[in-house]
Amino acid sequence: MGRIILISTSHVAQDSAKAVKLMVEREQPQCIAVELDPLRYQAMEAGIEAPKREVLRSFGPAVGSLLLILRYAQKKIGRKLGVLAGIDMRAGVDAAREAKIPVAFIDQDIRLTALRLRTLPRREFLRIFGYLLFGLPAALIMKENIIEQVPDQPTVAEAMAFMKLKLPNLHRVLVEERNRTMAQRLAKLSLRYDPLVAVVGAGHTEGIKKLLAQPIVA
């Protein structure tokens, strides 16, 4: 297995884009992997968002509403900071193009993630909507001095521990399952590319690190 360099990022932090560019210039990787799936990448490139009705129809009212709320929160934070949501992933793709090296999309297909969200218990859905509608977006926007930068590891660990305690099934679907997918794909890519730079959100970094330290079964 070749060397894998994980860059821990925030999807709405300008500093993340700068960190990606500097790391690529320093490490001269043979490939850049990003926390995107092909479908989300295509939508990002085209600047197209699925209409609300289509999201609700495709994923059902509960999961569709959850996806729309998360999309709204990320966009609102991005507008508050004057950046595009997903600026870190765009930086990874752009860096690969400039260096004329492959870019790999390592995240789980968003459609599979949405289907997995349907397995969440009703009680947990209600709790999620409560946090999102009455707490999370407002709290994040008010703390823009924090989200302008990538949160430090203790802050991320605290947030992940809270999520796992209060929303265990959501944590399993959005974090643990996707971590396994991304770690497996990175392990396979590292057999071909050395070094390999991977741009992943701060909430995934430690989990992927632990999985890469274990044997990966193809």
Sequence and secondary structure as in RCSB ss.txt:
>XXXX:A:sequence
MGRIILISTSHVAQDSAKAVKLMVEREQPQCIAVELDPLRYQAMEAGIEAPKREVLRSFGPAVGSLLLILRYAQK
KIGRKLGVLAGIDMRAGVDAAREAKIPVAFIDQDIRLTALRLRTLPRREFLRIFGYLLFGLPAALIMKENIIEQV
PDQPTVAEAMAFMKLKLPNLHRVLVEERNRTMAQRLAKLSLRYDPLVAVVGAGHTEGIKKLLAQPIVA
>XXXX:A:secstr
   EEEEEE TT HHHHHHHHHHHHHH  SEEEES  HHHHHHHHHT    HHHHHHHH HHHHHHHHHHHHHHH
HHHHHHTS TTHHHHHHHHHHHHHT  EEE S  HHHHHHHHTTS HHHHHHHHHHHHHTHHHHHHHTHHHHTS 
  HHHHHHHHHHHHHH HHHHIIIIIHHHHHHHHHHHHHTTT SSEEEEEEHHHHHHHHHHHTS    
